[in-house]
Amino acid sequence: MLVLDAVLSLSFAMFATHASAADPPVAPAELAAPTATDAVGELPGASGDVASEPRPNAADPGEIRSVLNNKCMDILGVDPQNGAHVVTWDCWGGANQRWYWDGQQIRSALNNKCLDILGVDPNNGAHVVMWDCWGGANQKWYWDGRQIRSVLNNKCLDILGVDPNNGAHLVMWDCWNGANQQWLMP
């Protein structure tokens, strides 16, 4: 875990000049917007046949839980700063574990920052962090069944190494329908 933290710290330092609102968003032209929504319960299209979104009500943030271990998507250490790591942790109801959907972005109830692919990195293993919202493709997401996919690269939000423990880091990875890439917003 210490090695991973060192790699994440180095990655953050390398991308300290993160994209800003002045940078043009980069988005693949062939991606279509999600076509179905579900306000409560399990997301439709779990078989992958229908795209779906989490609750559309921004006034009612909720948990996003992993199918792998039923742990919550969590801002590590309740850190309100840009670059804060996103991990999975036992659910306890804190603002760092409550999220809302604004149509394309997943925002934290802790600080209204966006779920962000650090450094606009399109590769497998790209780190997922929190950052001020600026509208880039690295901050735009869509639901595909139980998968949360990035508009930047169509990759899935993934628990690194299929790690079921508290503190497992979230990254982007090619979709393979593993339990570590499936999410629920009950």
C-alpha positions as CSV (number, residue, x, y, z in Angstrom):
1,M,0.0,0.0,0.0
2,L,2.9,2.4,0.7
3,V,4.2,1.8,-2.8
4,L,0.8,2.6,-4.3
5,D,0.6,5.8,-2.2
6,A,4.1,6.8,-3.4
7,V,3.1,6.1,-7.0
8,L,-0.2,8.1,-6.6
9,S,1.7,11.0,-4.9
10,L,4.3,11.0,-7.8
11,S,1.4,10.9,-10.3
12,F,-0.3,13.8,-8.7
13,A,3.0,15.8,-8.7
14,M,3.5,15.1,-12.4
15,F,0.0,16.4,-13.1
16,A,0.1,19.4,-10.8
17,T,-0.6,21.5,-13.9
18,H,-4.0,19.9,-14.3
19,A,-6.2,21.0,-17.2
20,S,-8.1,24.1,-16.6
21,A,-11.4,25.6,-17.8
22,A,-9.4,27.3,-20.6
23,D,-8.4,23.9,-22.0
24,P,-10.8,22.6,-24.7
25,P,-12.7,19.4,-23.7
26,V,-11.7,16.3,-25.6
27,A,-14.5,13.8,-26.3
28,P,-14.9,11.0,-28.8
29,A,-17.5,12.1,-31.3
30,E,-19.0,8.6,-31.6
31,L,-20.2,8.4,-28.0
32,A,-24.0,8.9,-27.5
33,A,-25.6,10.3,-24.5
34,P,-27.3,7.9,-22.1
35,T,-30.9,7.1,-23.1
36,A,-32.7,5.9,-19.9
37,T,-32.9,7.1,-16.3
38,D,-33.9,5.4,-13.1
39,A,-34.6,7.4,-10.0
40,V,-34.6,4.6,-7.4
41,G,-33.3,1.0,-6.8
42,E,-31.1,-1.0,-9.0
43,L,-30.1,0.5,-12.3
44,P,-31.9,-0.9,-15.4
45,G,-29.9,-2.4,-18.1
46,A,-27.7,-4.4,-15.8
47,S,-27.2,-6.8,-18.7
48,G,-25.6,-4.0,-20.6
49,D,-28.4,-3.6,-23.1
50,V,-29.7,-0.2,-21.9
51,A,-27.6,2.8,-20.8
52,S,-28.9,4.3,-17.6
53,E,-28.0,7.1,-15.1
54,P,-28.0,7.4,-11.3
55,R,-30.7,9.4,-9.6
56,P,-31.1,12.7,-11.4
57,N,-32.1,14.6,-8.3
58,A,-29.1,16.8,-7.4
59,A,-30.8,17.8,-4.1
60,D,-30.8,14.2,-2.9
61,P,-27.2,12.9,-2.9
62,G,-26.7,9.2,-2.3
63,E,-24.1,6.5,-1.9
64,I,-22.5,4.8,-4.9
65,R,-21.7,1.2,-3.8
66,S,-19.5,-1.4,-5.3
67,V,-21.0,-4.7,-6.3
68,L,-17.6,-6.3,-5.4
69,N,-17.9,-5.7,-1.7
70,N,-20.8,-3.3,-1.0
71,K,-18.4,-0.6,0.1
72,C,-19.0,3.0,-0.8
73,M,-17.1,5.2,-3.2
74,D,-15.3,7.5,-0.7
75,I,-13.0,10.6,-0.8
76,L,-10.1,9.3,1.2
77,G,-9.7,11.1,4.6
78,V,-12.6,13.5,3.9
79,D,-10.0,15.6,2.0
80,P,-11.7,18.6,0.4
81,Q,-8.7,19.5,-1.8
82,N,-8.1,19.1,-5.6
83,G,-6.4,15.8,-6.2
84,A,-8.0,14.0,-3.2
85,H,-7.9,10.2,-3.8
86,V,-11.1,8.3,-4.4
87,V,-11.3,4.8,-2.9
88,T,-13.8,2.4,-1.5
89,W,-14.5,2.3,2.2
90,D,-17.1,0.9,4.6
91,C,-20.3,3.0,4.2
92,W,-20.9,5.3,7.2
93,G,-23.0,8.1,5.6
94,G,-20.4,10.9,5.6
95,A,-20.6,13.7,3.0
96,N,-17.4,12.2,1.4
97,Q,-19.5,9.2,0.5
98,R,-22.5,10.9,-0.9
99,W,-22.7,11.8,-4.6
100,Y,-25.1,13.3,-7.0
101,W,-25.5,13.3,-10.7
102,D,-25.8,16.6,-12.6
103,G,-26.5,15.1,-16.0
104,Q,-22.9,14.4,-17.0
105,Q,-20.8,14.9,-13.9
106,I,-20.6,13.0,-10.6
107,R,-20.2,15.5,-7.8
108,S,-19.4,15.1,-4.2
109,A,-21.8,16.3,-1.4
110,L,-18.6,17.1,0.5
111,N,-17.4,20.0,-1.6
112,N,-19.3,19.9,-5.0
113,K,-16.1,18.9,-6.8
114,C,-16.2,16.5,-9.7
115,L,-15.1,12.9,-10.1
116,D,-12.1,13.4,-12.4
117,I,-9.5,11.3,-14.3
118,L,-6.3,12.9,-13.2
119,G,-4.3,14.6,-15.9
120,V,-6.9,13.7,-18.6
121,D,-5.1,10.4,-18.9
122,P,-6.8,8.0,-21.3
123,N,-4.8,4.9,-20.3
124,N,-5.6,1.9,-18.2
125,G,-4.7,2.6,-14.6
126,A,-5.4,6.4,-14.8
127,H,-6.1,7.6,-11.3
128,V,-9.5,8.9,-10.3
129,V,-9.5,11.9,-8.0
130,M,-11.6,14.9,-7.1
131,W,-11.1,18.2,-8.9
132,D,-12.8,21.6,-9.4
133,C,-15.5,21.0,-12.1
134,W,-14.5,22.5,-15.5
135,G,-16.5,20.5,-17.9
136,G,-13.7,18.4,-19.5
137,A,-14.3,14.9,-20.9
138,N,-12.3,13.5,-18.0
139,Q,-15.1,14.7,-15.7
140,K,-18.0,13.4,-17.8
141,W,-19.5,10.0,-17.1
142,Y,-22.4,7.8,-18.2
143,W,-24.0,4.7,-16.8
144,D,-24.0,1.5,-19.0
145,G,-25.9,-1.0,-16.9
146,R,-24.0,-1.2,-13.7
147,Q,-20.8,0.2,-15.1
148,I,-19.8,3.9,-14.8
149,R,-18.0,4.8,-18.0
150,S,-15.9,7.9,-18.9
151,V,-16.8,10.0,-21.9
152,L,-13.0,10.6,-22.3
153,N,-12.1,7.0,-23.2
154,N,-15.2,4.8,-22.7
155,K,-13.3,2.9,-20.0
156,C,-14.9,1.7,-16.7
157,L,-14.5,3.0,-13.2
158,D,-12.6,0.2,-11.6
159,I,-11.4,-0.9,-8.2
160,L,-7.7,-1.4,-8.7
161,G,-6.6,-5.0,-8.5
162,V,-10.1,-6.2,-7.6
163,D,-9.1,-5.2,-4.0
164,P,-12.0,-5.8,-1.6
165,N,-10.4,-3.9,1.3
166,N,-10.9,-0.4,2.7
167,G,-8.8,2.1,0.9
168,A,-8.8,0.4,-2.5
169,H,-8.1,3.0,-5.1
170,L,-10.3,3.8,-8.1
171,V,-8.8,3.9,-11.5
172,M,-9.9,3.6,-15.1
173,W,-9.6,0.3,-16.9
174,D,-10.9,-1.5,-20.0
175,C,-14.4,-2.8,-19.3
176,W,-14.6,-6.5,-18.6
177,N,-17.8,-6.7,-16.5
178,G,-16.0,-7.7,-13.3
179,A,-17.7,-7.1,-10.0
180,N,-14.9,-4.4,-9.3
181,Q,-16.4,-2.4,-12.3
182,Q,-20.0,-2.6,-11.2
183,W,-21.7,0.0,-9.1
184,L,-25.2,0.6,-7.6
185,M,-26.8,3.8,-6.4
186,P,-29.5,2.5,-4.2
